[in-house]
Amino acid sequence: MNLFALFADHVRDAVGQLVAEGAVPPGIDTSRVVVEPPRDPSHGDLATNAAMVLAKDAGLKPRDLAEKLVSRLAALQGVARVDVAGPGFINIALDGSYWPRVVAAALAAGSDYGRADVGAGQPINVEYVSANPTGPMHVGHCRGAVFGDSLANLLAFAGWKVTREYYINDAGAQVDVLARSAFLRYREALGETITIPEGLYPGDYLVPVGRELVTKYANTLLARPEEEWLPLVRAIAIDAMMAMIRADLASLNIHHAVFFSERTLHARPDGAPSIIDRMLESLRARDLVYEGRLPPPKGQPIEDWEDREQTLFRATGFGDDVDRPLMKSDGAYTYFAADIAYHKDKFDRGFKRMIDVWGADHGGYVKRMQAAVKAASNGEASLDVELCQLVRLLRNGEPVKMSKRAGDFVTLRDVVEEVGRDAVRFMMINRKNDAVLDFDLAKVIEQSRDNPVFYVQYAHARASSILRNAREAFAELPSDAAAFADAELSRLDDEGEIALIKLIASYPRIVEQAAIAREPHRLAFYLYDLASSLHAQWNRGKDLPHLRFIIEDDRKSTYARLALVHAVALIIASGLSILGVDAPEEMR
């Protein structure tokens, strides 16, 4: 039951009645009508912009149209009053008889309460993390990993058919640097004393790779030239790094369905054209690739500008600032060419909607990739790019020292092992992704209201405790939450109880709006508000015994309040599940 969507339908029905009566012309587009909470709660429970957005098509002033809609909305069951505010906003207040329906609907739906269908089963590809396979994941990768995974969960809950994908950057110069670094560890495993020169990876995580190379090749690689041992070492090193990355992600309960290798884009099995070759030919056939020179950059330098005749993509025809090179001076493809081919491959696999989660340092690359996707799909596909800002890792307000194992950064695994998966996941999503995040290792394990993950999980544990205590007081208490929908829910008339119910009513809208906006942090904020409301009502019961959730000599009120507690617990568990966080029944 989405209260806001339901009343949006009521508003559209009211417009339809006006059309049928000839009060407004037919064919009015009501798609822009929204129903949402009013900014000022004293104005009511719901507000709609209907009169404002439909007045022009209706040929009426907004207030005049609003007055016509008011009489029809006021006649709906459960509506206490309807007012017109300002130039034509309509505010709706519900009476007390409406709120029990919300609790009953939540209990009946159970874990599916709040599930939406805005995605309508459409396939959508969410690519996230995609860290270079050159070492363990660091805390900077962690934010994009958690954001991408939570977003994928949210989109699936809102009705999209989600594929989670990881792009393995295994074709660039960085993996050759990895191979040379691993070769030094191979020599070390054979007994040499080595020095890691600047520019190679110094972390101890490559020591096991060196031992594995010795196990497989003994000392035979020493006599081979680099062009022979490099691909052999590179393959083993990449496999080892990807195994490490998968394990790092698993520690956060993140699992991708697809791992796509960049090297496959360049491969020419049996001399056949590569995926990039085929992409380039398809663009040439549509005159989207040409040979030409780029003008010198004005203002901000363009990193891939060269004053030479080169192969260029007509990016400006699709919203980019300049046309973009597809081939380097040595004849090799640019990274951009590979990225176009990769996203065209996604489109060829059936994805017209794509989301990439990148670090904020890639912000300048967004416009050209969106242009490329539009061109490669002939306008049929779209690419949304979500940028994740930096994470500042602190302990009691002081920057955290680097990891000895990794060499020059703090690993994701170190953080998860210190504070736990739930704290990492919730706090990484507890701020909008495009804002810098301070992650304090000391504060995220505090047991206080100032620690959001504790506060929300504690609310679920408190709800579970209330239900356990109730079963001790009432032996015949049903175990199925849905059974409580038959309680006398009209007894839930205290202001604190109504506040909880209003938050319950808003959950489906929060899910839908967060999914559409690609903002899972909205869900974290909502869960904190819901937890606060539950804790507040529990505290009121300490001071006012008649408001306690369990009153042994008032079975009917107790059952109604337990129904409310069940509904709150269901929603907290649902929301935490979307964020990839456990909902404990006890706090230890």
HURALIN-V24490 format. One record per backbone hydrogen bond with DSSP energy under -1.0 kcal/mol. CO is the residue of the C=O (numbers start at 0). NH is the residue of the N-H. Records with the same first field share a line. If there is no record, write none. Layout:
BEGIN
CO: NH, NH
END
This chain:
BEGIN
1: 5
2: 6
3: 7
4: 8
5: 9
6: 10
7: 11
8: 12
9: 13
10: 14
11: 15
12: 16
13: 17
14: 18
15: 19
16: 20
17: 22, 23
18: 21
29: 32
33: 48
35: 46
39: 42
40: 43
45: 91
46: 35
47: 89
48: 52
49: 53
50: 54
53: 57
54: 58, 59
60: 64
61: 65
62: 66
63: 67
64: 68
65: 69
66: 70
68: 72
69: 73
72: 75
75: 78
77: 94
80: 92
82: 90
84: 87, 88
88: 84
89: 47
90: 82
91: 44, 45
92: 79, 80
94: 97
97: 100
98: 102
99: 103
100: 104
101: 105
102: 106
103: 107
104: 108
105: 109
108: 111
109: 112
111: 114
118: 121
121: 160
123: 162
124: 354
125: 164
126: 356
127: 129
131: 133
136: 411
137: 141
140: 144
141: 145
142: 146
143: 147
144: 148
145: 149
146: 150
147: 151
148: 152
149: 153
150: 154
151: 155
152: 156
153: 157
154: 159
155: 158
156: 115
157: 118
158: 120
160: 123
162: 125
163: 256, 257
164: 127
165: 259
167: 169, 261
172: 176
173: 177
174: 178
175: 179
176: 180
177: 181
178: 182
179: 183
180: 184
181: 185
182: 186
183: 187
184: 188
185: 189
186: 191
187: 190
196: 199
202: 205
203: 206
205: 209
206: 210
207: 211
208: 212
209: 213
210: 214
211: 215
212: 216
213: 217
216: 219
218: 221
220: 223
224: 227, 228
225: 229
228: 232
229: 233
230: 234
231: 235
232: 236
233: 237
234: 238
235: 239
236: 240
237: 241
238: 242
239: 243
240: 244
241: 245
242: 246
243: 247
244: 248
245: 249
246: 250
248: 251, 253
249: 252
257: 165
259: 167
261: 264
262: 266
264: 275
267: 270
268: 271
273: 277
274: 278
275: 279
276: 280
277: 281
278: 282
279: 283
280: 284
282: 287
283: 286
287: 313
289: 311
291: 309
301: 304
305: 307
309: 291
310: 325
311: 289
312: 314, 323
313: 316
314: 317, 319
315: 318
323: 312
325: 333
327: 330
331: 327
333: 337
334: 338
335: 339
336: 340
337: 341
338: 342
339: 343
340: 344
341: 345
342: 346
343: 347
344: 348
345: 350
346: 349
351: 381
352: 124
353: 383
354: 126
355: 385
357: 387
358: 361
359: 362
361: 364
362: 365
364: 368
365: 369
366: 370
367: 371
368: 372
369: 373
370: 374
371: 375
372: 376
373: 378
374: 377
376: 379
381: 353
383: 355
385: 357
387: 359
389: 436
391: 438
392: 399
393: 440
394: 397
397: 394
402: 406
404: 203
408: 402
409: 138
410: 414
411: 415
412: 416
413: 417
414: 418
415: 419
419: 423
420: 424
421: 425
422: 426
423: 427
431: 434
432: 388
436: 391
438: 393
439: 443
442: 445
445: 447
447: 450
450: 454
451: 455
452: 456
453: 457
454: 458
455: 459
456: 460
457: 461
458: 462
459: 463
460: 464
461: 465
462: 466
463: 467
464: 468
465: 469
466: 470
467: 471
468: 472
469: 473
473: 476
479: 482
480: 483
481: 484
482: 485
483: 486
486: 488
487: 490
488: 491
490: 492
493: 497
494: 498
495: 499
496: 500
497: 501
498: 502
499: 503
500: 504
501: 505
503: 506
505: 509
506: 510
507: 511
508: 512
509: 513
510: 514
511: 515
512: 516
513: 518
518: 521
519: 522, 523
520: 524
521: 525
522: 526
523: 527
524: 528
525: 529
526: 530
527: 531
528: 532
529: 533
530: 534
531: 535
532: 536
533: 537
534: 538
535: 539
536: 540
537: 541
538: 542
539: 543
543: 546
544: 547
550: 553
553: 557
554: 558
555: 559
556: 560
557: 561
558: 562
559: 563
560: 564
561: 565
562: 566
563: 567
564: 568
565: 569
566: 570
567: 571
568: 572
569: 573
570: 574
571: 575
572: 576
573: 577
574: 578
575: 580
576: 579
END
